[in-house]
Amino acid sequence: MLAIFSKGLVNPPQELHSPASLTSSMKPKLPFEILNGFVSSNPTNAFSMRFGSSASLAYVPPHNPSSTYKRLFSGVDEMHCIFMGNLNNLCSLLRQYGLSRGTNEAMFIIEAYRTLRDRGPYPPHQVLNHIEGSYGFVIYDAKARTVFAAVSADGGVELFWGVAADGSVVVSDDLKVIKESCAKSFAPFPAGCMFYSEQGLISFEHPKSQMKAMPRIDSEGVMCGANFMADVQSRISGSSGGGSGRGMPRVGSEANWALRGSKA
């Protein structure tokens, strides 16, 4: 999978940038080069969507459909989700949200995001802590112009993120794609963490702890982005845990939810 978000729409941690990208023999690429390269490397089955200059999403179906880990793409009401992995408690989550049994993991993630966005009864970290399984996902909400991404705490699914030549953020499960796109400015997306474009990077396991950046050194001895982890000895300023205690800014309305019915 591949997701590209323009500078300003998504502002990643500064430590993800590496000065070595400027002097590396492999230069970071521009978004259109990254997207075209991804699609051309999968000419028979790649699917891509562009949202003006703000965002691009690309998806390749799994080579082995019977694999334990699923790879899904879904879009509903201008919300688009790429999902990888497996949710162990999907059936109970569907009952909790009042969704049909035919709802797949990507569609569920969209509905859970919609609940957070439109009603915000709980902060996002509480919702993610109720999800069991190995997963990684990226949501782009074209209407609200927001991005929401997360990786499960067990690290069973890996995502990587980096910075393109124009400052755009690139997310992929393919390390080769990230290296070729971002030169030295990339890192693994931290397990047990979520990124929301309105609030930044947060550990949903330790939502009141600050995120700490640890410089990464590659095999050439060059600084290559940073690994991020929750500093459990520190706390985000504010009695509610900073951004971790707030729900997402609402976009929908009470009237819309009355029409849709209640989804706890």
Secondary structure as UniProt FT lines:
FT   STRAND          2..5
FT   TURN            8..9
FT   HELIX           14..16
FT   HELIX           19..22
FT   HELIX           31..40
FT   TURN            43..45
FT   STRAND          47..51
FT   TURN            52..54
FT   STRAND          55..59
FT   TURN            65..66
FT   STRAND          70..76
FT   TURN            77..78
FT   STRAND          79..87
FT   TURN            88..89
FT   HELIX           90..97
FT   TURN            101..102
FT   HELIX           105..118
FT   HELIX           124..129
FT   STRAND          133..141
FT   TURN            142..145
FT   STRAND          146..151
FT   TURN            153..154
FT   STRAND          160..163
FT   TURN            165..166
FT   STRAND          169..172
FT   HELIX           175..182
FT   TURN            183..184
FT   STRAND          186..188
FT   TURN            191..192
FT   STRAND          193..196
FT   TURN            197..199
FT   STRAND          200..203
FT   TURN            207..208
FT   STRAND          210..217
FT   TURN            219..220
FT   STRAND          223..231
FT   TURN            232..233
FT   TURN            239..240
FT   HELIX           242..245
FT   HELIX           254..260
//
